[in-house]
């Protein structure tokens, strides 16, 4: 059976200039049926994707693995204007 999962993220600095580093942090968690709460989900791959302004598709920029308590952190260099997910 599948369990509900949740990903929270934050990026800084906002706004970020072209050529600058963007730091993305977050936490991956999944539902625990015993206590009906979400707990950190360790060792899972999470893809950071970018959609360049004026295009219609996202591309994977980086794949990171969630840490011991589901924590995530990575840095990327911004090369163009667009949207992240």
C-alpha beads as a LAMMPS data file, in Angstrom:
LAMMPS data file: protein, C-alpha beads

85 atoms
84 bonds

1 atom types
1 bond types

-500.0 500.0 xlo xhi
-500.0 500.0 ylo yhi
-500.0 500.0 zlo zhi

Masses

1 110.0

Atoms # bond

1 1 1 0.000 0.000 0.000
2 1 1 1.052 3.542 -0.643
3 1 1 1.340 6.194 2.046
4 1 1 0.785 9.901 1.609
5 1 1 4.012 11.869 1.353
6 1 1 4.732 15.570 1.691
7 1 1 7.612 17.742 0.471
8 1 1 8.199 21.217 1.884
9 1 1 10.781 23.510 0.267
10 1 1 12.254 26.979 0.540
11 1 1 14.729 28.761 -1.718
12 1 1 16.987 31.693 -0.907
13 1 1 17.887 34.343 -1.684
14 1 1 14.715 35.627 -3.280
15 1 1 14.914 37.111 -5.855
16 1 1 18.131 35.622 -7.187
17 1 1 20.199 37.162 -9.979
18 1 1 21.407 35.270 -13.043
19 1 1 24.787 33.682 -12.309
20 1 1 24.204 33.634 -8.535
21 1 1 23.857 30.581 -6.276
22 1 1 20.385 29.510 -5.172
23 1 1 20.111 27.433 -1.994
24 1 1 17.138 25.063 -1.830
25 1 1 16.257 23.412 1.491
26 1 1 13.329 21.265 2.517
27 1 1 11.998 18.164 4.173
28 1 1 10.454 14.992 2.757
29 1 1 8.011 13.206 5.049
30 1 1 5.420 10.463 4.821
31 1 1 2.334 9.479 6.763
32 1 1 2.564 7.140 9.724
33 1 1 -0.702 5.252 10.142
34 1 1 -0.076 4.480 13.800
35 1 1 0.074 8.066 15.094
36 1 1 -1.584 9.778 12.066
37 1 1 1.341 12.200 11.640
38 1 1 4.038 12.796 9.027
39 1 1 7.631 11.800 9.876
40 1 1 10.910 12.347 8.030
41 1 1 11.434 10.021 5.047
42 1 1 15.163 9.272 4.736
43 1 1 17.198 7.960 1.809
44 1 1 14.816 8.972 -0.982
45 1 1 15.800 10.680 -4.230
46 1 1 14.190 14.066 -4.865
47 1 1 14.525 15.890 -8.199
48 1 1 14.953 19.651 -8.455
49 1 1 13.489 20.823 -11.752
50 1 1 13.599 24.076 -13.719
51 1 1 11.405 25.490 -16.489
52 1 1 13.080 28.247 -18.478
53 1 1 10.830 31.251 -19.161
54 1 1 9.097 30.881 -22.535
55 1 1 9.277 27.084 -22.633
56 1 1 6.634 24.492 -21.799
57 1 1 8.555 21.766 -19.979
58 1 1 10.607 21.223 -16.850
59 1 1 14.082 19.696 -16.903
60 1 1 15.791 17.966 -13.990
61 1 1 18.707 20.105 -12.803
62 1 1 19.818 18.060 -9.816
63 1 1 18.827 14.960 -7.863
64 1 1 19.447 14.929 -4.105
65 1 1 18.901 12.262 -1.484
66 1 1 16.926 12.977 1.686
67 1 1 18.964 12.821 4.900
68 1 1 18.433 10.962 8.153
69 1 1 15.299 12.909 9.153
70 1 1 14.093 13.593 5.605
71 1 1 16.014 16.875 5.353
72 1 1 17.197 18.145 1.957
73 1 1 19.666 20.827 0.950
74 1 1 21.411 21.712 -2.297
75 1 1 22.877 24.675 -4.152
76 1 1 22.563 25.447 -7.861
77 1 1 23.742 28.270 -10.092
78 1 1 20.923 30.190 -11.769
79 1 1 21.497 30.448 -15.527
80 1 1 18.203 31.947 -16.746
81 1 1 14.834 33.335 -15.647
82 1 1 12.119 30.740 -15.033
83 1 1 10.299 28.573 -12.515
84 1 1 11.558 25.939 -10.070
85 1 1 9.806 22.902 -8.622

Bonds

1 1 1 2
2 1 2 3
3 1 3 4
4 1 4 5
5 1 5 6
6 1 6 7
7 1 7 8
8 1 8 9
9 1 9 10
10 1 10 11
11 1 11 12
12 1 12 13
13 1 13 14
14 1 14 15
15 1 15 16
16 1 16 17
17 1 17 18
18 1 18 19
19 1 19 20
20 1 20 21
21 1 21 22
22 1 22 23
23 1 23 24
24 1 24 25
25 1 25 26
26 1 26 27
27 1 27 28
28 1 28 29
29 1 29 30
30 1 30 31
31 1 31 32
32 1 32 33
33 1 33 34
34 1 34 35
35 1 35 36
36 1 36 37
37 1 37 38
38 1 38 39
39 1 39 40
40 1 40 41
41 1 41 42
42 1 42 43
43 1 43 44
44 1 44 45
45 1 45 46
46 1 46 47
47 1 47 48
48 1 48 49
49 1 49 50
50 1 50 51
51 1 51 52
52 1 52 53
53 1 53 54
54 1 54 55
55 1 55 56
56 1 56 57
57 1 57 58
58 1 58 59
59 1 59 60
60 1 60 61
61 1 61 62
62 1 62 63
63 1 63 64
64 1 64 65
65 1 65 66
66 1 66 67
67 1 67 68
68 1 68 69
69 1 69 70
70 1 70 71
71 1 71 72
72 1 72 73
73 1 73 74
74 1 74 75
75 1 75 76
76 1 76 77
77 1 77 78
78 1 78 79
79 1 79 80
80 1 80 81
81 1 81 82
82 1 82 83
83 1 83 84
84 1 84 85
